[in-house]
Amino acid sequence: MTAPATPTEVALNLAKLARELDQTVKALEAADREATEKRAAYDLAFSRAFIGEQGSVDARKHQAVIAVHQQRLAADVADAVVRHLRRQIDATKVRIDVGRSYGAAVRAEIALGGQDGET
């Protein structure tokens, strides 16, 4: 992809990045809610499994871990999605900052008399 060459192209690119950021923030909100729900479901299932088992505390704990393994995995994966979306948001913010700096450079070149830096 080539860098935008005019202030209009820079503005369009920044608008595209802003929309991308907005979509990712919305996806993060949904993913965060899902992760919270899955973590709560796992915690509840673990407690129920622990209470329902027989034997020593340690044995009951390990039996409960085995019984709710899939729920724990689902909660951990949901947490990973949230972390990924946060990193994606951070990366998009950096791209926006770079675009702003690039736009300032393009405007400065134009102010000096030419789009390519030549007068």
C-alpha positions as semicolon CSV with decimal commas, in nm:
position;residue;x (nm);y (nm);z (nm)
1;M;0,000;0,000;0,000
2;T;0,135;0,340;-0,092
3;A;0,128;0,632;0,146
4;P;-0,138;0,898;0,086
5;A;0,005;1,192;-0,107
6;T;-0,248;1,467;-0,051
7;P;-0,415;1,613;0,256
8;T;-0,747;1,473;0,130
9;E;-0,602;1,122;0,102
10;V;-0,453;1,157;0,451
11;A;-0,791;1,267;0,588
12;L;-0,970;0,977;0,416
13;N;-0,715;0,733;0,556
14;L;-0,754;0,878;0,906
15;A;-1,133;0,851;0,876
16;K;-1,097;0,486;0,773
17;L;-0,873;0,420;1,073
18;A;-1,120;0,596;1,304
19;R;-1,401;0,369;1,177
20;E;-1,178;0,066;1,226
21;L;-1,101;0,179;1,581
22;D;-1,472;0,228;1,655
23;Q;-1,555;-0,121;1,525
24;T;-1,278;-0,276;1,732
25;V;-1,391;-0,093;2,046
26;K;-1,744;-0,229;1,992
27;A;-1,603;-0,580;1,939
28;L;-1,399;-0,542;2,259
29;E;-1,710;-0,445;2,454
30;A;-1,893;-0,758;2,336
31;A;-1,590;-0,981;2,393
32;D;-1,532;-0,841;2,740
33;R;-1,892;-0,912;2,837
34;E;-1,867;-1,264;2,696
35;A;-1,541;-1,326;2,883
36;T;-1,696;-1,203;3,207
37;E;-1,998;-1,429;3,162
38;K;-1,781;-1,731;3,081
39;R;-1,554;-1,668;3,379
40;A;-1,857;-1,642;3,610
41;A;-2,008;-1,961;3,463
42;Y;-1,677;-2,141;3,515
43;D;-1,648;-2,020;3,877
44;L;-2,004;-2,133;3,953
45;A;-1,957;-2,471;3,785
46;F;-1,631;-2,524;3,975
47;S;-1,797;-2,447;4,307
48;R;-2,086;-2,682;4,231
49;A;-1,849;-2,958;4,121
50;F;-1,630;-2,910;4,428
51;I;-1,925;-2,925;4,668
52;G;-2,068;-3,231;4,492
53;E;-1,752;-3,442;4,514
54;Q;-1,653;-3,681;4,792
55;G;-1,317;-3,725;4,961
56;S;-1,046;-3,497;5,091
57;V;-1,040;-3,128;5,008
58;D;-0,748;-3,179;4,770
59;A;-0,916;-3,472;4,594
60;R;-1,243;-3,278;4,561
61;K;-1,056;-2,981;4,417
62;H;-0,884;-3,189;4,150
63;Q;-1,205;-3,371;4,063
64;A;-1,377;-3,035;4,022
65;V;-1,096;-2,908;3,797
66;I;-1,141;-3,213;3,574
67;A;-1,520;-3,176;3,571
68;V;-1,515;-2,812;3,455
69;H;-1,213;-2,821;3,223
70;Q;-1,410;-2,723;2,910
71;Q;-1,568;-2,424;3,085
72;R;-1,226;-2,312;3,208
73;L;-1,088;-2,343;2,856
74;A;-1,377;-2,139;2,714
75;A;-1,321;-1,867;2,976
76;D;-0,947;-1,857;2,904
77;V;-1,006;-1,833;2,527
78;A;-1,255;-1,551;2,583
79;D;-0,992;-1,368;2,791
80;A;-0,741;-1,417;2,509
81;V;-0,984;-1,259;2,261
82;V;-1,017;-0,956;2,489
83;R;-0,637;-0,922;2,513
84;H;-0,606;-0,948;2,133
85;L;-0,869;-0,679;2,076
86;R;-0,692;-0,448;2,322
87;R;-0,365;-0,495;2,133
88;Q;-0,550;-0,429;1,806
89;I;-0,691;-0,106;1,948
90;D;-0,343;0,003;2,059
91;A;-0,204;-0,073;1,713
92;T;-0,481;0,124;1,543
93;K;-0,415;0,422;1,773
94;V;-0,048;0,412;1,671
95;R;-0,150;0,400;1,303
96;I;-0,372;0,705;1,361
97;D;-0,085;0,892;1,529
98;V;0,145;0,806;1,239
99;G;-0,120;0,923;0,995
100;R;-0,152;1,254;1,177
101;S;0,224;1,306;1,168
102;Y;0,235;1,211;0,801
103;G;-0,050;1,452;0,728
104;A;0,140;1,731;0,897
105;A;0,445;1,650;0,684
106;V;0,236;1,651;0,364
107;R;0,082;1,988;0,456
108;A;0,428;2,129;0,533
109;E;0,562;2,016;0,196
110;I;0,266;2,172;0,018
111;A;0,317;2,494;0,213
112;L;0,680;2,498;0,096
113;G;0,567;2,500;-0,264
114;G;0,532;2,147;-0,393
115;Q;0,380;1,810;-0,316
116;D;0,709;1,629;-0,364
117;G;0,921;1,887;-0,188
118;E;1,034;2,053;-0,510
119;T;0,951;2,417;-0,593
